[in-house]
Each structure stands twice: as C-alpha cells, then as structure tokens.
Amino acid sequence: MTIDETLQEDIRATAARVLLEDIGTGDVTADLIPADAIIDATLITRETMTMAGRPWVDEIFHQLDANIALQWPVNDGDSVAAGTIICRLQGPARAVLSGERAALNILQTLSATATLTSEYVRAVADTDCQILDTRKTLPGLRRAQKYAVRCGGGCNHRMGLFDAILIKENHIMSAGSIGAAIGAARQLHPDLSIEIEVESLAEMREALAENVERLLLDNFSSELLAGAVAMNQAEGNPPAELEASGGMTINEVAAVARTGVDYISVGAITKNIRAVDLSMRFTTS
C-alpha cells in the first residue's frame, strides 16, 4: 500500500498520541523489569482477517526504542487465517511491554476496517461497482482508516470537507436550489470535483441538467436505482457517475450493485466495526 508523506506524518503523529495516552509520564509496571532484559514476542490472530496497520505498529515500537526488531510474515492487504503468526518482535522488554496495548489497539481496529471492507468488496465482485468509504470514521483515525479501506480492496471517497464538494440537502436548501448550489460551487471552487445528493428522480433530472460530475442517490430503492441508471444514460450529457448511499448492509449491496451504479458508499466499514481478536505472546531471550 502506498504511503505518501502526508500519511507518513499522520502515522508518526498517531503513534505519538496513542503512546502518550497509554504511557503518560511513564510505565510504572514496566519499571519492575530489569532495564537490560530482552524479550521475544509473537503476534497472532485468533480469527480470519484482512491485515491492515503494519506501519503504525512499526512506528509505535520504534518511537519507544529503535532497538526493537519486527519481522512481518504477512503484508497489509493479505487475507490471514486464524492462528497465523503475523509478527515477531525482539527487543528491550520494558519497551516491548509498554507498546503492546497501543500497538494492538491500532492493529485490531485497522484490520477490522480492512476485514469488513473486504466482505463488502467480495459481495459486489461480479459487478463493476466499487465500495467507497465515508467521513464516518473514528475520531483521529481518518487517514488510518481510509488506508485500511484500501487494504480491504475498497476505494476512498473525499478525505474531508476540504478536498471535494459534496452538496447535500441542507446545502441545497440554504442555497435556494440545486442549480444555485452547483453554480456557487463552480464559481468559488472551479478546480474541485462536485457531487450532489438527490432524493428523487425529479431532483436527479435537475442535477443532470447542470452537468454535475457525480450524483449521490440517497436511500433509493433498487427499482429507483435502476430507473436512475436508465435516466442517466438517456439524459446525462455526458452521463454522471452514480453513487448509491443510505444504510447499505452486506445483504443489500449485491442487488444494489447489479442496478448498474458506479459506487456504493458504506459508512459501516469505518464506524460499525468489531475489533479483530489478536494476541501477543512473550518469551524471554
């Protein structure tokens, strides 16, 4: 998985933040261990998962002690069976033990996002539809979770409110109309892509007349989605990209994808996650 400088800086900052949260002014229990003690550890998954989070774990332990060595038999994005050793560590016992919980918290959370994403991606695998994430992420973990979505085979929507325009119902109401909202967006931010949420075929027709790049079809039934796809092909000039959204469950996405929409955005893959069950086992060197 590609890690650019922005994400790398986020990894460093996140590692520092979770260590400060857990260790604070110092690990008073680790002080009981001799300063020169060396420990070996194996990190094991207790359930099948899609891996995500290696760079954060590496950074957490290296911020504690550069002498901690980590070996990863698996890569981010790999599907890993229950019982698999996913990491081996060796280093100063105090530092390894101090970093254990922070590292596990991050890894089990990001792997949970990747694992759930991969389930949604498999559900639509026989279509051309792509699974998108949303801004419904865990506070402080936006970039990390969007990385995990990519590990699971999904695609990223906008990062936040700054890098793309998504005009929703309240924006339309405040602007006065669909046309007025789109016109203002183009005037103020001509270099940004524009997506607009519509809640009916009538609103969709109005948005298509403005040649908007992408339409967010909010809470459309499968029948309405099929009608929207047909309208888009007949009246779009050119056709817009179509994104279905609104309470998409794993049991619904296949039928939605088969209507012909380009994307399905799923908040659940970042907010309705259950941490993967991981275990770290220790031996002394």
Protein Blocks (a to p, Z undefined) as FASTA:
>chain_A
ZZdfklmmmmmmmmmmmmmmmnmnopfklmmpcfkbccddddddfbdcddehjlmmmmmm
mmmomkbccddfbdehiacdehiafbdcdddfklmmmmmmmmmmmmmmmmmmmmmmmmmm
mmmmmpcbdcdddfkdcehilmmmmmmmmmnopacddfblmlbccddfklmmmnopaklm
mmmmmmmmmmbccddddfbfklmmmmmmnopabdcdehiafklmmmmmmmmmmmgccddd
dddeehiafklmmmmmmnopabdcdfklmmmcccdddddddddZZ
